[in-house]
Amino acid sequence: MSLMNRSIPHYNFHCNRGVLRILFSLRYLACVLSLQEHRMPTWCLESNVDLWVQGKPCWLGGIVIVLRRLGFTDDKLSLESLLNPEDVDMLIKAIPQKCTEWAHGQIESSSRLELMQGSGVERLRGGRSSSDPLLLRSYLLVRIRDRRVGLTRILTASHALEVERGRWMTVRSSSVHVPRAFRLCRMCHNDVEDEMHILFTYPHSDLEDLRKASSRCLAGQSRGLPI
């Protein structure tokens, strides 16, 4: 997706990848719990339990760390629960919803993702729509690479506008970063150079024509959408 090193991770991509990893781990755990005692994976699980009891890092502990970040309470992450096939199955079923809530919270609480907040409605087959943040976003399907990269970067704050550059630049070799109010537009010098300014408010005749054309296009595309 050509994101910059200091950009916010693309939540849809990273959260989906994380879902697959934690689901694989829990399903493998459920599989091991169903094996007979003389199987090698069972011996490895017993070694993990010993490490857990000693308070040392282990595979089970790593699973708990991830689940705790997703909002699972400690009563569902006890050693007894992780060794109970029924409890593990309940965790597996709850993972997608927890990941959806986590991704939504990350987007809505970020000051850098204004263009992704309060939106994200995707059209599904059959005319249905959904605001699930884990759905594949339509802008990732744009065929022209430069346009796809441009859309992704502007939505995920992975660009070189002053609002982002000022986060990492310091004032006269000090440790103080440029305050947001001083990250002015390099063309008009009248407002903070952020995504909203460049896309919608910067006064330029060429941009005004593009905005009008985009508005007409969106008006035709948005019929039937829950706006």
LUMVEXZA-525507 format. One record per residue (C-alpha): residue number from 1; residue in one letter; x, y, z. Coordinates in nm, 4 decimals, always signed. Example, Ala and Ser with C-alpha at 12.3 -4.5 7.8 and 13.67 -1.06 7.14 Angstrom:
2
<node 1, A, <+1.2300, -0.4500, +0.7800>>
<node 2, S, <+1.3670, -0.1060, +0.7140>>
end
This chain:
227
<node 1, M, <+0.0000, +0.0000, +0.0000>>
<node 2, S, <+0.3098, +0.2225, -0.0070>>
<node 3, L, <+0.2565, +0.3617, +0.3419>>
<node 4, M, <+0.5323, +0.5668, +0.5021>>
<node 5, N, <+0.7275, +0.4407, +0.8029>>
<node 6, R, <+0.5753, +0.6980, +1.0391>>
<node 7, S, <+0.2216, +0.6623, +0.9146>>
<node 8, I, <-0.0645, +0.5186, +1.1111>>
<node 9, P, <-0.0982, +0.1480, +1.0283>>
<node 10, H, <-0.3859, +0.0684, +0.7991>>
<node 11, Y, <-0.6314, -0.0661, +1.0575>>
<node 12, N, <-0.8313, -0.2716, +0.8145>>
<node 13, F, <-0.5222, -0.4527, +0.6839>>
<node 14, H, <-0.3377, -0.4963, +1.0137>>
<node 15, C, <-0.6423, -0.5893, +1.2183>>
<node 16, N, <-0.7498, -0.8505, +0.9634>>
<node 17, R, <-0.3996, -0.9970, +0.9656>>
<node 18, G, <-0.4102, -0.9982, +1.3459>>
<node 19, V, <-0.7488, -1.1713, +1.3422>>
<node 20, L, <-0.6061, -1.4552, +1.1353>>
<node 21, R, <-0.3078, -1.4970, +1.3673>>
<node 22, I, <-0.5003, -1.5058, +1.6945>>
<node 23, L, <-0.7704, -1.7288, +1.5450>>
<node 24, F, <-0.5050, -1.9699, +1.4197>>
<node 25, S, <-0.3448, -1.9798, +1.7665>>
<node 26, L, <-0.6744, -2.0427, +1.9456>>
<node 27, R, <-0.7848, -2.3083, +1.6981>>
<node 28, Y, <-0.4496, -2.4806, +1.7317>>
<node 29, L, <-0.4917, -2.4690, +2.1108>>
<node 30, A, <-0.8383, -2.6226, +2.0766>>
<node 31, C, <-0.6911, -2.8946, +1.8548>>
<node 32, V, <-0.4147, -2.9726, +2.1070>>
<node 33, L, <-0.6678, -2.9939, +2.3900>>
<node 34, S, <-0.8527, -3.2640, +2.1958>>
<node 35, L, <-0.5421, -3.4814, +2.1522>>
<node 36, Q, <-0.4469, -3.7782, +2.3657>>
<node 37, E, <-0.1853, -3.7358, +2.6378>>
<node 38, H, <+0.0943, -3.9220, +2.4584>>
<node 39, R, <+0.1083, -3.6787, +2.1645>>
<node 40, M, <+0.4019, -3.4356, +2.1395>>
<node 41, P, <+0.1867, -3.1172, +2.1110>>
<node 42, T, <+0.0289, -3.2143, +2.4427>>
<node 43, W, <+0.3719, -3.2325, +2.6045>>
<node 44, C, <+0.4535, -2.8875, +2.4646>>
<node 45, L, <+0.1302, -2.7520, +2.6115>>
<node 46, E, <+0.2211, -2.9002, +2.9492>>
<node 47, S, <+0.5575, -2.7226, +2.9296>>
<node 48, N, <+0.3717, -2.3988, +2.8556>>
<node 49, V, <+0.1583, -2.4511, +3.1633>>
<node 50, D, <+0.4726, -2.4984, +3.3741>>
<node 51, L, <+0.6179, -2.1729, +3.2380>>
<node 52, W, <+0.2864, -1.9958, +3.3067>>
<node 53, V, <+0.2848, -2.1129, +3.6687>>
<node 54, Q, <+0.6432, -1.9869, +3.7086>>
<node 55, G, <+0.5472, -1.6481, +3.5654>>
<node 56, K, <+0.7768, -1.6861, +3.2638>>
<node 57, P, <+0.7066, -1.5883, +2.9003>>
<node 58, C, <+0.5296, -1.8608, +2.7046>>
<node 59, W, <+0.2998, -1.9224, +2.4100>>
<node 60, L, <-0.0127, -1.9204, +2.6273>>
<node 61, G, <+0.1013, -1.5937, +2.7812>>
<node 62, G, <+0.1351, -1.4411, +2.4348>>
<node 63, I, <-0.2231, -1.5386, +2.3539>>
<node 64, V, <-0.3416, -1.3718, +2.6739>>
<node 65, I, <-0.1546, -1.0490, +2.5904>>
<node 66, V, <-0.3269, -1.0231, +2.2521>>
<node 67, L, <-0.6713, -1.1071, +2.3910>>
<node 68, R, <-0.6321, -0.8553, +2.6716>>
<node 69, R, <-0.5518, -0.5824, +2.4180>>
<node 70, L, <-0.8745, -0.6686, +2.2387>>
<node 71, G, <-1.0733, -0.6053, +2.5556>>
<node 72, F, <-1.1247, -0.9531, +2.7006>>
<node 73, T, <-1.1518, -0.9512, +3.0797>>
<node 74, D, <-0.9089, -1.1425, +3.3009>>
<node 75, D, <-1.1768, -1.3860, +3.4194>>
<node 76, K, <-1.1979, -1.5196, +3.0628>>
<node 77, L, <-0.8190, -1.5401, +3.0308>>
<node 78, S, <-0.7343, -1.7551, +3.3305>>
<node 79, L, <-0.5294, -2.0717, +3.2914>>
<node 80, E, <-0.8389, -2.2785, +3.3652>>
<node 81, S, <-1.0294, -2.1073, +3.0825>>
<node 82, L, <-0.7479, -2.1564, +2.8320>>
<node 83, L, <-0.7367, -2.5276, +2.9128>>
<node 84, N, <-1.1136, -2.5676, +2.8794>>
<node 85, P, <-1.2183, -2.6549, +2.5200>>
<node 86, E, <-1.5608, -2.4936, +2.5639>>
<node 87, D, <-1.4121, -2.1659, +2.6884>>
<node 88, V, <-1.1588, -2.1638, +2.4042>>
<node 89, D, <-1.4427, -2.2154, +2.1549>>
<node 90, M, <-1.6276, -1.9174, +2.3061>>
<node 91, L, <-1.3144, -1.7032, +2.2667>>
<node 92, I, <-1.2845, -1.8043, +1.9011>>
<node 93, K, <-1.6445, -1.7018, +1.8326>>
<node 94, A, <-1.5996, -1.3668, +2.0113>>
<node 95, I, <-1.2784, -1.2645, +1.8301>>
<node 96, P, <-1.4341, -1.1055, +1.5152>>
<node 97, Q, <-1.6652, -0.8773, +1.7149>>
<node 98, K, <-1.3867, -0.7767, +1.9544>>
<node 99, C, <-1.1563, -0.6922, +1.6643>>
<node 100, T, <-1.4309, -0.4872, +1.5006>>
<node 101, E, <-1.4824, -0.2895, +1.8221>>
<node 102, W, <-1.1060, -0.2393, +1.8618>>
<node 103, A, <-1.0592, -0.1116, +1.5059>>
<node 104, H, <-1.3592, +0.1205, +1.5356>>
<node 105, G, <-1.2262, +0.2623, +1.8625>>
<node 106, Q, <-0.8801, +0.3185, +1.7171>>
<node 107, I, <-1.0199, +0.5088, +1.4202>>
<node 108, E, <-1.2687, +0.7232, +1.6111>>
<node 109, S, <-1.0206, +0.8192, +1.8847>>
<node 110, S, <-0.7378, +0.9202, +1.6504>>
<node 111, S, <-0.6771, +1.2869, +1.5712>>
<node 112, R, <-0.5040, +1.1826, +1.2481>>
<node 113, L, <-0.7858, +0.9865, +1.0857>>
<node 114, E, <-1.0511, +1.2536, +1.0385>>
<node 115, L, <-1.1377, +1.1354, +0.6885>>
<node 116, M, <-1.2104, +0.7836, +0.8164>>
<node 117, Q, <-1.4221, +0.8870, +1.1132>>
<node 118, G, <-1.7986, +0.8642, +1.1026>>
<node 119, S, <-1.7954, +0.7061, +0.7587>>
<node 120, G, <-1.6654, +0.3801, +0.6204>>
<node 121, V, <-1.9980, +0.2579, +0.4778>>
<node 122, E, <-1.9278, -0.0100, +0.2182>>
<node 123, R, <-2.1741, -0.1391, -0.0379>>
<node 124, L, <-2.2145, -0.5162, -0.0381>>
<node 125, R, <-2.3613, -0.7547, -0.2890>>
<node 126, G, <-2.7364, -0.7451, -0.3113>>
<node 127, G, <-2.7554, -0.3709, -0.2455>>
<node 128, R, <-2.6816, -0.4043, +0.1245>>
<node 129, S, <-2.4378, -0.1792, +0.3095>>
<node 130, S, <-2.2168, -0.2187, +0.6169>>
<node 131, S, <-1.9959, +0.0007, +0.8345>>
<node 132, D, <-1.7819, -0.2878, +0.9623>>
<node 133, P, <-1.4238, -0.1466, +0.9768>>
<node 134, L, <-1.2803, -0.4900, +0.8946>>
<node 135, L, <-1.4384, -0.5038, +0.5508>>
<node 136, L, <-1.2116, -0.4594, +0.2512>>
<node 137, R, <-1.2332, -0.0902, +0.1648>>
<node 138, S, <-1.3367, -0.0019, -0.1884>>
<node 139, Y, <-1.0490, +0.2437, -0.2368>>
<node 140, L, <-0.8070, -0.0488, -0.2127>>
<node 141, L, <-0.9635, -0.1885, -0.5294>>
<node 142, V, <-0.8860, +0.1153, -0.7459>>
<node 143, R, <-0.7068, -0.0271, -1.0496>>
<node 144, I, <-0.4802, +0.2688, -1.1228>>
<node 145, R, <-0.1925, +0.2310, -0.8784>>
<node 146, D, <-0.1113, +0.5999, -0.8320>>
<node 147, R, <-0.4724, +0.6799, -0.7492>>
<node 148, R, <-0.5002, +0.3848, -0.5138>>
<node 149, V, <-0.1807, +0.4834, -0.3316>>
<node 150, G, <-0.2879, +0.8475, -0.3163>>
<node 151, L, <-0.6265, +0.7631, -0.1647>>
<node 152, T, <-0.4761, +0.5251, +0.0882>>
<node 153, R, <-0.2093, +0.7719, +0.1954>>
<node 154, I, <-0.4456, +1.0652, +0.2403>>
<node 155, L, <-0.6906, +0.8523, +0.4413>>
<node 156, T, <-0.4254, +0.7020, +0.6693>>
<node 157, A, <-0.2210, +1.0210, +0.7296>>
<node 158, S, <+0.0697, +0.8787, +0.5307>>
<node 159, H, <+0.1570, +1.1943, +0.3379>>
<node 160, A, <+0.3929, +1.4917, +0.3399>>
<node 161, L, <+0.1432, +1.7657, +0.4273>>
<node 162, E, <+0.2584, +2.0108, +0.6928>>
<node 163, V, <+0.0159, +1.8751, +0.9516>>
<node 164, E, <+0.2173, +1.5501, +0.9492>>
<node 165, R, <+0.5636, +1.6916, +0.8841>>
<node 166, G, <+0.5257, +1.9168, +1.1872>>
<node 167, R, <+0.4754, +1.6124, +1.4104>>
<node 168, W, <+0.8351, +1.5073, +1.3513>>
<node 169, M, <+1.0094, +1.8404, +1.2838>>
<node 170, T, <+1.1538, +2.0283, +1.5808>>
<node 171, V, <+1.1825, +2.4016, +1.6399>>
<node 172, R, <+1.5394, +2.5246, +1.5864>>
<node 173, S, <+1.7129, +2.2000, +1.6847>>
<node 174, S, <+1.5203, +2.1813, +2.0117>>
<node 175, S, <+1.3069, +1.8926, +2.1330>>
<node 176, V, <+0.9868, +2.0937, +2.0809>>
<node 177, H, <+0.7803, +1.9886, +1.7803>>
<node 178, V, <+0.6049, +2.2418, +1.5605>>
<node 179, P, <+0.2658, +2.3277, +1.7179>>
<node 180, R, <-0.0298, +2.2340, +1.4995>>
<node 181, A, <-0.1425, +2.5964, +1.4638>>
<node 182, F, <+0.1900, +2.6816, +1.2951>>
<node 183, R, <+0.1836, +2.4001, +1.0389>>
<node 184, L, <+0.0507, +2.6416, +0.7792>>
<node 185, C, <-0.0299, +2.5731, +0.4179>>
<node 186, R, <+0.2761, +2.6342, +0.2034>>
<node 187, M, <+0.0621, +2.7846, -0.0738>>
<node 188, C, <-0.1903, +3.0145, +0.0938>>
<node 189, H, <-0.0390, +3.0524, +0.4450>>
<node 190, N, <-0.3892, +3.1078, +0.5836>>
<node 191, D, <-0.4742, +2.7759, +0.7444>>
<node 192, V, <-0.3223, +2.4526, +0.8717>>
<node 193, E, <-0.2144, +2.2372, +0.5794>>
<node 194, D, <-0.4116, +1.9233, +0.6558>>
<node 195, E, <-0.6233, +1.6839, +0.4518>>
<node 196, M, <-0.9471, +1.8796, +0.4906>>
<node 197, H, <-0.7800, +2.2048, +0.3844>>
<node 198, I, <-0.6172, +2.0666, +0.0710>>
<node 199, L, <-0.9196, +1.8660, -0.0399>>
<node 200, F, <-1.2036, +2.1032, +0.0417>>
<node 201, T, <-1.1080, +2.4580, +0.1429>>
<node 202, Y, <-0.7836, +2.5641, -0.0258>>
<node 203, P, <-0.8829, +2.8405, -0.2723>>
<node 204, H, <-0.7558, +2.7582, -0.6201>>
<node 205, S, <-0.9464, +2.7678, -0.9479>>
<node 206, D, <-0.8235, +2.4274, -1.0672>>
<node 207, L, <-0.9179, +2.2655, -0.7380>>
<node 208, E, <-1.2575, +2.4345, -0.7388>>
<node 209, D, <-1.3335, +2.2812, -1.0781>>
<node 210, L, <-1.2222, +1.9385, -0.9547>>
<node 211, R, <-1.4389, +1.9709, -0.6439>>
<node 212, K, <-1.7447, +2.0577, -0.8496>>
<node 213, A, <-1.6813, +1.7635, -1.0809>>
<node 214, S, <-1.6342, +1.5316, -0.7827>>
<node 215, S, <-1.9559, +1.6568, -0.6233>>
<node 216, R, <-2.1518, +1.5852, -0.9408>>
<node 217, C, <-1.9959, +1.2393, -0.9624>>
<node 218, L, <-2.0694, +1.1603, -0.5984>>
<node 219, A, <-2.4258, +1.2837, -0.6338>>
<node 220, G, <-2.4808, +1.0281, -0.9070>>
<node 221, Q, <-2.3019, +0.7465, -0.7234>>
<node 222, S, <-2.4646, +0.8030, -0.3823>>
<node 223, R, <-2.8230, +0.7256, -0.4774>>
<node 224, G, <-2.9496, +0.4559, -0.2467>>
<node 225, L, <-2.6635, +0.4900, +0.0001>>
<node 226, P, <-2.7452, +0.5596, +0.3701>>
<node 227, I, <-2.5975, +0.9115, +0.3820>>
end
